[in-house]
Amino acid sequence: MSEKRKYKKRYCKYCEAKVDYMDYKDVGSLRFSLSERYKIMPRRLTGNCKKHQDMIEVAIKRARAAALIPYTVTRKAVVAAPFENLK
């Protein structure tokens, strides 16, 4: 039988900071929940709790609608540093 891999327990950094609201205009804090292709990273990778992950998803979707964050990056247009133009 194979043994289960033991992973380090991840903690929600927003619970530790006692964040009540995620602002969609603060792109600098949202970029930690985005991959290099601007996809929303799942909870199992970021360690966020359900409440804060839902707030992050809503904030990212609002920032995309306001054109602060791009929706997708194509495979052909490779960006060396994707978060350089986000401030």
TATAUR-V410213 format. One record per backbone hydrogen bond with DSSP energy under -1.0 kcal/mol. NH is the residue of the N-H (numbers start at 1). CO is the residue of the C=O. Records with the same first field share a line. If there is no record, write none. Layout:
BEGIN
NH = CO ; CO
END
This chain:
BEGIN
16 = 12
17 = 13
19 = 14
27 = 25
30 = 26
31 = 27
33 = 30
34 = 31
35 = 39
38 = 35
41 = 33
46 = 42
47 = 43
53 = 49
54 = 50
55 = 51
56 = 52
57 = 53
58 = 54
59 = 55
60 = 56
61 = 57
62 = 58
63 = 59
64 = 60
65 = 61
66 = 62
67 = 64
68 = 63
69 = 63
78 = 76
84 = 81
END
